[in-house]
Amino acid sequence: MRRLLTDAAHTLRPPKGDPHGPLPPLMLVLTVVTGLIDAVSYLALGRVFVANMTGNVVFLGFALAGAPGLSVPASLVSMASFLAGALAGGKYGTRFAAHRGRLLTVTTLIQAVLVAGTVIAVAAAHGEVTSPVRYTLIVLLGIAMGMQNAVARRLSVPDLTTTVLTLTLTGLAADTTPTAGARPGRRILSVLAMFLGALAGTLLLMHIDLLTILVLALILLIATSAATHRL
């Protein structure tokens, strides 16, 4: 337990000389954003994911088999948007390969612009998720999450992919003995960040409205971009 707490503290306040510097806590914020966005996409946009492509592929199979409540077009649009975002993120990763901080600053700012577009769309529709609003949100959020996933892959901070937790949970359970580079505390924080984002998103959607979740995600992205630029 002491080792877990120590590692968690190092994640939030990296020790001097850490090659990842302030990136781990910033990546945790982006993991919270993923939880918020997935709550929006699954609960408000009709059982579709914009960040979790594994779930989308499975949903697409279900929908093609005739399972009720699922949409083939929504899954396909989400996957295409995610791939477009990942392509853009890969290009930015190459362009800013020599400066990880600049890469994260620029891409989170672009993500913020995309999420701002969803805020405008929902506000213009007075919170009603019509078909045009639904697909607007799927496209914009899918691009944002694809970009985030590609950039997280380029940054290569261990156990902080920000969008996928399967390997993180596997490592947490499988690496039962301490090994060089293993960070169980970081893995636990990553899982908690996603969980808290999803929990907060669901509660806000149930008790307040969709617009509030999107505004919160926008604020977190702007804060991450500003903090990265400053640090």
Disulfide bonds with the S-S distance in Angstrom:
none
